[in-house]
Each structure stands twice: as structure tokens, then as C-alpha cells.
Amino acid sequence: MSIVAQGMVRKVRGALVFVEDLERCTAFYREVVGLRLLYRTPRFVRFDATEGTSLALIAGGRAAVEPKDYRVGGVVPEIIVDDLSQAVRRIEGGGGRHEPIVRTAWGRFCIFFDPEGNALQFYESAFVRPDADPDRIDG
């Protein structure tokens, strides 16, 4: 017996984060992280993560006092930022916690935690995308 694909993956739409206190987390993701609210229901909130992707909060999760260990069975949504230092200051100013900034040859990133201990990552690329380069010459 073989498995037959029924369609091709066109893109990953976004990420879902299960939370216990939907109101508190909605405020954090809007005011501290800086995401724009697209729509909400009593148990679901979807934020615009730009370029056709989204980050959604779903009621029914379990909050933790300490940051959750994302390295064991976890998934970490990545949020691209143009200024990592500024993004980290927003987290600190909003009472959020974060790990140290990691610098690599391809950019810098920082794992941070929402009020319920869910991990996310801010990432700042070391490269300029060709479509973002104002001096680019199209061939």
C-alpha cells in the first residue's frame, strides 16, 4: 500500500498558540509584540503576521508560571523584525521575559515568552532581501 498525496502544499499559513487567558494574551500580542488584530471570536484571535501569514491564539491552553520548555516537543513561531534590539526592549517594557540574544553569521535572534510561558522567536536577518534593496538593479 502506498500513500498518495492529494494536493501540493502551497504555503504555511501561520501558527496557532493555545492560551488559557485569551484577553491577557491578546493584549500582549497586540501591544507588546506589535501584531495587528485581524478578527476574533470568543475563543479565537487571529493576528496579521504580514505577507499572507498569521499568528492565532486559541482558548483552551494551559498557562505556566515559568517559561515552557520549547526544546522538548515544542514548536516556536518565528517573527521577523527589522530591529531586534528595539523588539527586545518592547518585550522588557511589557514585562515579558526573554533569553539572551544569539548572533550568527546569518542574523540575530532571541527567544521570548508570552505571559503564559509560550516561546516565540524574534529574528533579524543579517542580509538585505533583494526585493527590499532600494539600490537593486533588475536584470
N, C-alpha and C positions, 0 to 999 in steps of 0.2 A: 504494500500500500504506500502510495506517495502522497505528499501534501502538495496541493496545487494552490498557488497564490490567486486570489480572487480580485486583485487590484494592486496597482502600484502606489507606494507611499508618495504623496506629493509634497508634504511638509509636516513638521511637528507644529501643531497649533499653539501649544503653550504648556503651562504646568499647573497642577492642582495642588493646593496646600490645605490639608484638613486642620481646622482650628476649633477650639472649644468656645471662645468668646468672639463671635463674629464682629460685633460692634467695635470692640477694642482693637482687633487686628485690622479691620477696615480703616480705622483712623490711622494706625501705624503705617500701613502700606500707602495711604494717600499722603499723609502729612510728613512722615519721616523719610520713607523710601522715595516718594515723589511720583508714584504711579497715578495715572488718570483713570477715574472710575468710568466704566462703560455702562454697566447696568447691575441691578441687584434684585434679588428676591429675598424672602425671609430667611432662607438657608444657604444662599449662594451669592457671591460677589465676583464680578469679572472686571479686571483692570486691563487697560490698553498697555501692552508692552512694546508697542511700535512695530512697524513693518509687518502687520498682519498677525502678530503673535499676542498672546495674552497670558496673564497670571490670574488664577482664580482661587478664591477662598471658599471652602465648603464647610458648613457646620457639621459637627459630629466628631471632630478630632479630640485629642486629649492634650491639655496644656501640661507643661513641665516647668518646675521652678528653675532647674538647671538646664543649660543648652542640651538638646538631644544629640546623641552620638550618631552623626550622619555617616560616619565611616563604616557602620555596621548596618547593612540592609537599607541604607538611605539613598535618597536622590536629592541633589542640591540644584535648585533653579539658579541659572546664571543671569545676571543683569548687567548689561554692557553700559558703562558710564564713560564720559569723556574726561572726568576729573575725579580720580579715585580718592584723593585727599579730601576734596570737598564732600564727597559721598560719605566717607567715614566720619567727618565732622558732623554731618546731619544725623547719622546713627547715634553718635555720642551725645549730641544735643537733645535727641529724642529719648534718651535713657536706654538705648539699645546696647547690646554687648557685641564685641567682635574679637576675632583672633588677630594676631599681628599681620601686617601687610607682607605679602610674599612677592619678591621681584624675580622675574625670569627674563630670558632673552626675548620672549615674545610679548611681555607685558607685565602688569602688576595685578594682583587680586587680593581679596580679603573676604574671608568667611564671616558673616554676621548673623545674628539671631533675632527673630521677631519676639514679641512679648511672651510667646508660648514655648520658646526654645527651638523653633523650627529654623534650620540652617538655610541660608541663601548665600550667593556669592556675588560681589561686585567685581567686575573685570574691566580693566583699562588696557587697551591694546597698545603695543609699542610701535605699531605700524599704522600708516595712513592708508585707508582704503582708496583704491584708485578713483572710485566714484565720489570720494569726499575731497579729493585733492584739487584745489582751485587752479593750480598751475598745470594740470594734466593736459597733455596734447593727445587728442584722439587720432589714432592712425587709421 
